[in-house]
Amino acid sequence: MRFGIRTLDELDLGGKTVLCRVDINQPVDKTKGTLKSINRIRACVPTVRELSDKGARVVLLAHQGSDIEYKNFYTTKPHAAVLAELLGREVKWIDDVCGPAARAAIRALKDGEILLLDNVRFVAEEQTLFEMKLRLTHEQQAKTLLVEKLAPLADLYVCDAFAAAHRDQPSLCGFEQVLPSAMGRLFEKEYCTVSEVMEAPVRPCVFVLGGAKISDAFLMMQTVLSRGVADTILTGGLVGNIFLTALGREIGQGSVDFILKSNYGEYIDRAKELYAQYEKTIVLPADLAWVEDGRRREGLLGEVPQDIAAVDIGTRTAENYREIILAAGTVFVNGPMGVFEQAASEYGTKTVWQAIADTEGHTVLGGGDSITATEKYALGEKMDYICTGGGALIRFLSGEELPVVKALRHGSVIPQKGE
């Protein structure tokens, strides 16, 4: 076991029916019925291949689409085709989740065969509104339709969906109450990697925090600062602008108005408190960039025009961050330095990302925008580890016990048949 959770090494898989929860949620082009990215599918391939190679009858459970708006849900059929191509073997698919057709398909599986069920969020109990309103305990989740229909057909449960580990839903936390359980290879790798960042980072440990997901950044900051995990925090994007506003630095009224209109005003006071406690650790931008008449402009704090919002860190700040990153022992990254999608405002992110790729320190990167920036600059192979999870990663780094981790620890003490 690792961290109190079984790994695949401890399972007798031959001839066993294994329910395996994966996170292969990807952007979809609904007009073409194709996936815009396959990163998460590629990431779960080692676990699925190992289960199949060892003779398990593999039943994959997955979701696709926003868990708030039903209109964004989509079938997992295209995922099956991609997974089959990556594995080099057939992946069966059925447009059912836990009804008679799905159960019949599971019973018909032979050793080594793989079946992907349709989107689990087509079942109401898997939706976030269900999760947040009813707040079922894990024992209650074991009595939901999904678990009661599928668990009797299975011998084992494997969770490989670290990206969804912050969710408290039956497909993620219910099966571990009734089936011997383990984490898959991707879950194991991600959980162990982020645990090492929190428990024993190589020093100096630098956190690069930017982007527009302010709640995530502040959740994480409080924990890594109070626990002494971070030696330095480099701020950019809205995170940096909020700190500058909190300290009364002049960044232009346009930037302040954007913060307030985005309902981030509450974080100004939180930033002021954090900086008062950890001034020597939190590094703020010294200059900023904005776009005027379609061209990039830069200036020191106080030189940003009042009616324009800053959209990037400036050259001086980017070069300072670069030097700090190159000297780091560990670098954790979440969020770009500005609006990197546009050429006029990408300099800060591009410079910082290149430094992350060039540093000899151990690099860990997470979050959707961070991954998108990495792909844009073709630096994926130079990053030591790219986490598939966003919300789960942030909540883990904030010190929160993830619901799926708790459930897996419970399922890891349920004996397998024959033990």
Steps between C-alpha positions, in 0.01 A plus 500: 500500500596863452349763728263233630366416154546178302682514168451271201799297617289362784205384291437155355353610167481189281142414411363774730242758398645839585301823511752771415406868539705721270490873424508541124290816490626697198387799292259380230422628153131411498455597135750231397451261791875502571727588789713815490761349734591147609747576781293350779418191295868447427579537870274212607630257236766337724240398759249371246770309312635342818155388612430348159845340465460331837174340391246723669158561351521880492191718539578869466284769659550862394326835472500755219390860522421766757355363820279807550323545169336189360511642146880463506493125564613284210537133417826311561479326162785702336717430804471126440634538146796710617578261784489203264746670267739584784481150645518322168210276597120501495310709751133410507248776567134503594253786525391402849642557847341257743184378330427148368704549182809615692472214748461244223808639322700475822397139555599416142859627537787253462838518670703797375207670327418867558158667514439874534156593633326819397528827694433429868357850536201388298404348837359778721682389815833569327425868444652770717160648588407160644833488684478850647131493593476156661858462629475122527748323723718237336285231661190658345673523163547123516120468493450711186373352176838503326683312774220256580463404133868467407683395817347147512647435153854594603781353706712812536489879470788713373502880497737667256322837502718724714373799300155434649619404849342812652155383392277308741288291264399131491723398208793647692425429865217246516656183358785505755246434774410157361788387277873440561657811349827643374637805319610474139845593373406857403334566836800351678746711305309826544422449867858410583643786293292773665554341842874534453458868410318556829710277724857510375564746216856558385589853612456772408137424421341756267127528430397684183140613543308697241197468279143599570389225741550715806323273750734214410811712544397634839389156622846368425701800614380499857602137547839498328599821678385400848664159471824641369475299177559801274824693526388744231168574331517679165173672417359595163172537318203601715672356807780756467260785422291426809806509724615827344154649549491380862827680569386824338742473210390696194406258222237706321131534576416272209671209676331578832159528334549160336576342838191653659269423206617139512389481865854446626487791742496267802846375408652847533475484880627141502798602288578785740499259796717242324754756390521646851596154629716378212643809335843341458353197321247658262657667195289754310534640149718812473367593156195417293395484137184612327375515142437837340405550134567130445860524625668387818601776740690467826567715801588504867222501757337838475553526126205283395230719338198547725246377246683184393535166684843338530513168315851371571804542721770722357843408364684597821273277709520212253880506505506513882263202518715316248809531721313380808359199315837400354646491853212295647511143627124449455258703289123461528296686236133590489381778274656716226647847543251672272278464195741265326251409228577830324840589356507849652453369854684168504856612575482447875351152479730395217812617686399340829399173330832480319678549832294219653604278210866599536540475877680201650250502785213251515195649327135420569229671296123487535181675392332531163647834392848393612475188288366700204798738523738205517347355185510836322875533558566127438674459835320192631800271467711738708262505796568232760136445585172635364201423722171415329305642791410860565244518780631186671857624487412839647295350781773252584756780517261699719523225761153357439446125528368392162177295515633236258819454703291440811278253313796313351655454843174340613484274194864401541428309821212301350651155434508351153340163444734231626683724747 
